[in-house]
Amino acid sequence: MGNTVTGHTGLLALLGSPVSHSGSPAMYNYSYEKLGLDYIYVALDVKEDEMEQAINAMRLFNMKGGNVTMPGKNIAVKYMDELSPAAELIGAVNTIVNDNGRLIGHNTDGTGFVANLKDHGIDIKGKKLAVAGGGGAATAIQCQCALDGAREITIFNKKDAFFERTLQTAKKIESNVPGIKVNVYDIDDVEKMTAEIQDSDIFVNATIVGMKPMDDQSVVKDLAAFRPGLVVCDAVYNPIETKMLKEAKEAGCTCVGGKGMLMWQGVAAFKLHTGCDMPVEEVREKFFSE
């Protein structure tokens, strides 16, 4: 516990590349110490072609589990013994639990997004969302919001090599979640995107636009999309307030930044790994205060 590592200390790790910038080890190790748990969490730089070996090492070293970040979330799915409903629908794993050699893959990215909204007094149920992006975080948000009761989701993505994957995601959501409607459009169709945001309850940027060094950019090109009463969320957390959020706030929107999503997905992963509740308020104050 604390800084003492023994022969009984449970090992967990973040797998991905790059990971040297990650705040996860500090957050998790602080929480273990606060709760008196004999665990230690490290970050391991694992490239795409090394992911299978790293996951097999979880069994070999009897690790408690860990987390997966880019570029390994989709790859990790192939090496799990079991997937949670969310991980299966999303097609990506960001949290692994080692249950006596049986690796169970979860995805807490979407859970973190929904929990962050709840933390701001916003319920996803019955709402229409517009989401920019078709990558890992975007897919997790789309799938989890569908599972948690959103009535309609409109996805905007670039018409590139990955556009077909976005169309498949939409079909998969509609097949697995009764009653939901999912639309997919070209993100470069500014007129359509503006109209869909205007018709939505919640708009989410789940692309990297707005993240440093693109912090002078916004995925929303027409500010007429914004209005009072619209909830505008950004998965980007560096900077804390993106250009898009600044412009949305000026238009009277309710704004939710990405830092809370990062915290809440960690809260969910912590519970899966330890069975304990993370000391959220202490963690928020120490690592996520703005």
C-alpha positions in Angstrom: 0.0 0.0 0.0 1.1 3.5 -0.6 4.8 3.4 -1.8 5.3 -0.1 -0.4 5.3 -2.9 -3.0 5.2 -6.5 -1.7 5.0 -9.9 -3.1 1.3 -9.7 -2.8 0.8 -6.3 -4.6 -1.6 -6.5 -7.5 -0.3 -5.1 -10.8 -2.4 -3.1 -13.3 -1.2 -1.2 -16.3 -2.2 1.1 -19.1 -1.3 -0.3 -22.5 -0.9 1.9 -25.5 1.4 4.4 -27.3 2.2 7.0 -26.4 1.4 6.8 -22.7 4.1 8.9 -21.0 1.7 11.9 -20.8 -1.1 9.9 -19.1 -2.5 11.0 -15.8 -4.0 7.5 -15.1 -1.2 6.1 -13.0 -1.3 9.1 -10.6 -5.1 9.0 -10.3 -5.3 5.3 -9.7 -2.4 5.0 -7.4 -3.7 7.9 -5.3 -7.0 6.2 -5.0 -5.5 2.8 -4.0 -3.6 4.6 -1.3 -6.6 6.5 -0.1 -8.6 3.2 0.2 -5.7 1.1 1.6 -5.7 -1.2 -1.5 -2.5 -3.2 -2.2 -2.4 -2.4 -5.9 0.0 -0.5 -8.2 -0.7 1.0 -11.6 1.9 1.7 -14.3 1.9 2.9 -17.9 3.5 0.7 -20.5 4.3 1.9 -24.0 2.9 -0.8 -26.2 2.7 -0.4 -30.0 0.0 -1.8 -32.2 1.9 -4.9 -33.2 2.9 -5.6 -29.6 -0.6 -5.6 -28.2 -1.2 -9.3 -28.4 2.0 -10.1 -26.5 1.1 -7.4 -23.8 -2.3 -8.8 -23.3 -1.0 -12.4 -23.0 1.5 -11.1 -20.4 -1.5 -10.1 -18.2 -2.2 -13.8 -17.8 1.4 -14.8 -17.5 2.1 -12.2 -14.7 -1.3 -12.8 -13.1 -2.1 -9.1 -13.4 -5.4 -7.8 -12.0 -6.1 -6.2 -15.3 -5.6 -2.7 -16.8 -6.7 -0.3 -19.4 -6.1 0.1 -23.1 -5.7 3.3 -25.0 -4.8 4.1 -28.7 -3.8 2.3 -30.8 -5.0 -0.9 -29.0 -8.7 -0.6 -28.2 -10.0 -2.4 -31.3 -7.1 -4.9 -31.3 -7.7 -5.9 -27.7 -11.2 -7.2 -28.6 -9.7 -10.1 -30.4 -7.8 -11.4 -27.4 -10.6 -11.2 -24.8 -12.3 -14.4 -23.4 -15.5 -12.4 -22.8 -16.9 -9.0 -23.7 -19.3 -6.8 -21.9 -22.5 -5.8 -23.9 -21.1 -2.3 -24.4 -17.6 -3.5 -25.5 -19.2 -5.9 -27.9 -21.5 -3.3 -29.4 -18.7 -0.7 -29.6 -16.2 -3.2 -30.9 -13.4 -1.8 -28.7 -12.0 -2.4 -25.2 -10.6 0.1 -22.9 -10.7 -1.8 -19.6 -9.6 -5.4 -18.9 -10.4 -7.4 -15.9 -8.4 -10.6 -15.2 -10.8 -13.1 -13.5 -8.4 -16.0 -12.6 -6.8 -16.1 -16.1 -10.0 -15.2 -17.9 -9.8 -11.8 -19.5 -13.0 -9.8 -19.6 -13.1 -6.7 -21.9 -15.2 -3.7 -21.0 -15.6 -0.2 -22.5 -16.1 2.6 -20.0 -15.6 5.5 -22.4 -19.3 5.8 -23.1 -20.2 5.2 -19.5 -17.8 8.1 -18.6 -19.6 10.4 -21.0 -23.1 9.6 -19.7 -21.9 9.8 -16.1 -20.3 13.2 -16.8 -23.7 14.5 -18.2 -25.5 13.2 -15.1 -22.9 15.0 -13.0 -24.0 18.2 -14.8 -27.7 17.4 -14.3 -28.4 16.1 -17.8 -30.2 12.9 -18.6 -29.7 11.2 -21.9 -32.9 9.3 -21.9 -35.4 10.3 -24.7 -32.9 12.9 -26.1 -31.8 13.4 -29.7 -28.0 13.7 -30.1 -25.8 14.9 -32.9 -22.2 13.5 -32.7 -19.2 14.6 -34.7 -16.8 11.8 -35.2 -16.7 8.1 -36.0 -13.6 7.0 -34.1 -13.2 5.0 -30.9 -14.4 7.6 -28.4 -17.3 8.7 -30.8 -18.4 5.1 -31.3 -18.4 4.5 -27.5 -20.5 7.6 -26.9 -22.9 6.7 -29.6 -23.4 3.1 -28.4 -23.6 3.9 -24.7 -26.1 6.7 -25.3 -28.2 4.3 -27.4 -28.1 1.7 -24.6 -29.0 4.3 -22.0 -32.2 5.4 -23.8 -31.4 8.1 -26.4 -34.2 8.2 -29.0 -32.2 9.4 -32.0 -28.5 9.8 -32.9 -27.1 11.6 -35.9 -23.5 10.9 -36.7 -21.2 13.2 -38.7 -18.0 11.8 -40.1 -15.6 12.4 -43.0 -16.3 10.5 -46.2 -13.0 8.8 -46.1 -11.9 5.1 -45.8 -13.6 4.9 -42.3 -17.0 6.2 -43.4 -18.2 2.7 -44.2 -17.3 1.7 -40.6 -19.5 4.5 -39.3 -22.4 3.2 -41.5 -21.9 -0.2 -40.0 -21.9 1.2 -36.5 -25.3 2.8 -37.2 -26.7 -0.4 -38.5 -25.3 -2.3 -35.5 -26.9 0.1 -33.0 -30.3 -0.1 -34.7 -30.1 -3.9 -34.7 -29.2 -4.1 -31.0 -31.3 -1.3 -29.5 -35.0 -1.5 -30.4 -36.7 1.7 -31.4 -33.7 4.0 -31.9 -33.1 5.9 -35.1 -29.5 6.5 -36.2 -28.5 8.8 -39.1 -25.1 9.2 -40.8 -24.0 12.2 -42.8 -20.8 13.8 -44.2 -19.2 16.1 -41.7 -18.2 18.4 -44.5 -21.9 19.1 -45.3 -22.1 22.2 -43.2 -25.7 23.0 -44.0 -26.9 19.5 -43.0 -24.8 19.5 -39.9 -26.1 22.9 -38.8 -29.7 21.9 -39.3 -29.2 18.6 -37.4 -27.5 20.4 -34.4 -30.4 22.9 -34.4 -32.9 20.0 -34.2 -31.0 18.1 -31.4 -31.0 18.3 -27.6 -27.3 17.5 -27.3 -24.3 18.1 -29.6 -21.0 16.2 -29.0 -17.6 16.8 -30.6 -15.9 13.5 -30.4 -13.2 14.3 -33.0 -9.7 15.7 -32.2 -10.6 19.1 -33.7 -10.1 21.6 -30.9 -7.3 19.6 -29.2 -3.8 21.1 -29.0 -2.3 21.9 -31.5 -5.6 22.4 -33.2 -7.0 24.5 -30.4 -7.7 27.4 -32.8 -10.3 25.3 -34.7 -13.8 24.2 -34.1 -15.8 21.3 -35.7 -18.8 23.6 -35.9 -18.4 25.9 -38.9 -21.8 27.8 -38.7 -22.5 29.4 -35.3 -26.2 29.5 -36.2 -26.2 25.9 -35.0 -25.9 27.1 -31.4 -28.9 28.3 -29.3 -29.9 28.7 -25.7 -31.1 25.3 -24.3 -28.7 23.2 -26.5 -26.3 21.1 -24.5 -22.8 21.2 -26.2 -20.2 18.6 -25.1 -16.6 18.2 -26.0 -14.6 14.9 -25.6 -11.4 17.0 -25.9 -10.0 17.9 -22.5 -6.8 19.8 -23.5 -7.5 22.7 -23.5 -10.2 22.5 -20.9 -12.3 25.0 -22.7 -12.1 24.5 -26.5 -12.8 27.1 -29.1 -16.1 25.3 -29.8 -17.2 25.5 -26.1 -16.3 29.2 -25.9 -18.4 30.0 -28.9 -21.3 27.8 -27.7 -21.2 29.4 -24.2 -21.4 32.9 -25.9 -24.5 31.7 -27.7 -26.2 30.7 -24.5 -25.6 26.9 -24.7 -25.1 24.7 -21.7 -21.5 23.5 -22.0 -19.8 20.3 -20.8 -16.1 19.8 -21.2 -14.2 16.6 -21.7 -12.2 16.5 -18.4 -15.2 15.1 -16.5 -15.7 12.3 -19.1 -12.0 11.3 -18.5 -12.6 11.2 -14.8 -15.9 9.2 -14.9 -14.6 6.6 -17.3 -11.8 6.1 -14.8 -14.3 5.8 -11.9 -16.1 3.0 -13.8 -12.8 1.2 -14.6 -11.7 1.5 -10.9 -14.9 -0.2 -9.8 -14.5 -3.0 -12.3 -10.9 -3.6 -11.2 -11.3 -3.4 -7.4 -14.9 -3.7 -6.6 -14.6 -0.5 -4.7 -15.8 3.0 -5.3 -13.2 5.5 -6.2 -12.9 8.5 -3.8 -14.5 10.7 -6.4 -14.5 14.1 -4.6 -10.9 13.8 -3.5 -9.8 12.7 -7.0 -11.9 15.5 -8.6 -10.2 18.1 -6.3 -6.7 16.8 -6.8 -6.7 15.9 -10.5 -9.7 17.5 -12.2 -10.3 20.9 -10.6 -10.5 23.6 -13.3 
